[in-house]
């Protein structure tokens, strides 16, 4: 049964302002900036540090490992110590990690520094999501999470352009100095605009062992697990598009790099707009129903892509239609499923946010390489990843969440 938000877990009344939302969004924008700005510099790093492409790729893996570990530890700690201190510490660690990356004399220290940078980003990110859970109630949580998704959707659009601009005037180390500056921005916005939202009376004492107990308790909440996995497998399907679309549209269908970039940016813009639309619709419609609409749309998109790939030779127009439908539908899943999940575990918001963040990171880490396995010769791996993600998402929703079987929280 979900926790009673009003009696069992009263929350601090903190107004949700534009400055608060922007500050929280900054904490969550670390991954796209730390990856999309840096990836174009891989060849330069390889040459400058006299290393291999595989080891340079390991710096990306190290960041995501650190990001996941930071969330797994930072979420439960924020339940024990409050949200503000972990967020500030995360900003400091992320900044120091960026500086260490910029100064790294060899690939080994660069990998280690990226791990540190990821840990700091993960701690700040998970604490920021817990703040939103603290201050938003009922359907408002789904509404504001959708707004956060929309704001966060701008980062992947801006980061590659910013990264390309930095590389035009500097080298790969300049990228990390900029990322260190982004860490300072995280720290300043958190200090200036994010108050403490978890009162002392609601904190859970204990050390690391108690933190892990919080994580274990969260994953035992059946509806939480159902909604969380529904969202994560949706991300898994979405990553297949992100990782595979460039190969399919450019190498298989002949789009130029500029044509693909415009299509990709337009699709990202569509997701931002539909996420804002979803935020407006929450309250008029139940978040569960909006999420179901997104799941149906995603299923339709994957069906269109499957027909195109397996029966029609991957026609360009049909493939693009499938991609647009997939991305647009996800706007109605991410915020709603995330909000529905954490509403089931408000008494352990930090741990709930941590598990959610780690699951999403795993989905991203696994979905991308599997979907791109076909390279520019076959779209089959991409579609199979999408099919699996959609099927798993529906299975988790029907087997674990089943909102119709539980009382509705308002």
Secondary structure, DSSP 8 states (H G I E B T S, - for coil): ----TTTTT--------HHHHHHHHHHHTHHHHHHHHHHTTHHHHHHHTT--HHHHHHHHHHHHHHHHHHHHHHHHHHHHH-HHHHHHHHHHHHHHHHHHHHH--SHHHHHHHHHHHHHHHHHHHHHHHHHHHHH--THHHHHHHHHHHHHHHHHHHHHHHHHHHHHHHS-HHHHHHHHHHHHHHHHHHHHHH----S-GGG-----HHHHHHHHHHHHT-HHHHHHHHHHHHHHHHHHHHHHHHHIIIIIIT---HHHHHHHHHHHHHHHHHHHHHHHHHBTTB-HHHHHHHHHHHHHHHHHHHHHHHHHS---HHHHHHHHHHHHHHHTTTHHHHHHHHHGGGGGGHHHHHHHHHHHHHHHHHHHHHHHGGGTTT-SHHHHHHHHHHHHHHHHHIIIII-GGGS----
